[in-house]
Structure formats: structure tokens, C-alpha cells
């Protein structure tokens, strides 16, 4: 049981790091980047889902 909790936590950590790196690399304003980063850090699962749906995207993703 505890192994799954550890793996789940590791997956959430990796996804949150990916989200934060993407937020920092986006073309959004500095204030927007700070707010999104705080949201992802303070609410790891809900913040990640909110960022996935409505957050700023990396400038590399824009074609």
C-alpha cells in the first residue's frame, strides 16, 4: 500500500516540475507566471489540473 503512495507522490512531483518549467518558459507576464507557479506549488493536484486546462503554455508550443 505504501509503495503506491510513494509512486503516486513521485508522479505528482514530476508533473508539477514539468508544469512549473513550462510556466516559466511561457510568454505570460511575470505576475501571471508567479500566480500560476504559486497555485501549482500550494495545490499540487488541483493546481496542476487548472494549469493543464487554462494555464499559460510554453513559447515552444506556439506554432
DAGI-V540713 format. One record per pair of residues at least 4 apart in sequence whose ideal C-beta (glycine too) atoms are under 7 Angstrom apart, sorted by sequence separation. I is the first residue (numbers start at 1). J is the second residue. D is the distance in Angstrom with one decimal. If there is no record, write none. Layout:
# DAGI-V540713
i=I j=J d=D
i=I j=J d=D
This chain:
# DAGI-V540713
i=1 j=5 d=7.0
i=2 j=6 d=6.4
i=3 j=7 d=6.3
i=4 j=8 d=6.0
i=5 j=9 d=6.3
i=6 j=10 d=6.4
i=7 j=11 d=6.4
i=8 j=12 d=6.5
i=9 j=13 d=6.3
i=10 j=14 d=6.4
i=11 j=15 d=6.3
i=12 j=16 d=6.2
i=13 j=17 d=6.4
i=14 j=18 d=6.4
i=15 j=19 d=6.4
i=16 j=20 d=6.3
i=17 j=21 d=6.3
i=18 j=22 d=6.3
i=19 j=23 d=6.2
i=20 j=24 d=6.3
i=21 j=25 d=6.3
i=22 j=26 d=6.5
i=28 j=32 d=4.1
i=30 j=34 d=6.4
i=31 j=35 d=6.4
i=32 j=36 d=6.3
i=33 j=37 d=6.1
i=34 j=38 d=6.3
i=35 j=39 d=6.3
i=36 j=40 d=6.4
i=37 j=41 d=6.2
i=38 j=42 d=5.8
i=39 j=43 d=6.1
i=40 j=44 d=6.9
i=43 j=47 d=4.0
i=44 j=48 d=6.3
i=45 j=49 d=6.6
i=46 j=50 d=6.2
i=47 j=51 d=6.2
i=48 j=52 d=6.2
i=49 j=53 d=6.5
i=50 j=54 d=6.1
i=51 j=55 d=3.3
i=57 j=61 d=4.6
i=28 j=33 d=5.4
i=42 j=47 d=6.7
i=50 j=55 d=6.8
i=57 j=62 d=6.8
i=26 j=33 d=6.8
i=40 j=47 d=4.0
i=39 j=47 d=4.2
i=40 j=48 d=5.9
i=24 j=33 d=6.2
i=23 j=33 d=5.5
i=39 j=50 d=6.4
i=40 j=51 d=5.8
i=23 j=36 d=4.8
i=23 j=37 d=5.6
i=36 j=51 d=5.9
i=20 j=37 d=5.6
i=36 j=55 d=5.4
i=20 j=40 d=5.9
i=36 j=56 d=6.4
i=19 j=40 d=5.1
i=16 j=40 d=5.5
i=32 j=56 d=6.3
i=16 j=44 d=5.4
i=23 j=51 d=6.9
i=28 j=56 d=3.7
i=19 j=48 d=5.4
i=26 j=56 d=3.8
i=26 j=57 d=5.8
i=12 j=44 d=5.4
i=16 j=48 d=5.7
i=19 j=51 d=5.0
i=23 j=55 d=6.5
i=26 j=58 d=5.6
i=27 j=59 d=4.9
i=12 j=45 d=6.3
i=15 j=48 d=5.5
i=23 j=56 d=6.1
i=25 j=58 d=4.6
i=26 j=59 d=6.2
i=25 j=59 d=6.1
i=22 j=57 d=6.9
i=22 j=58 d=4.7
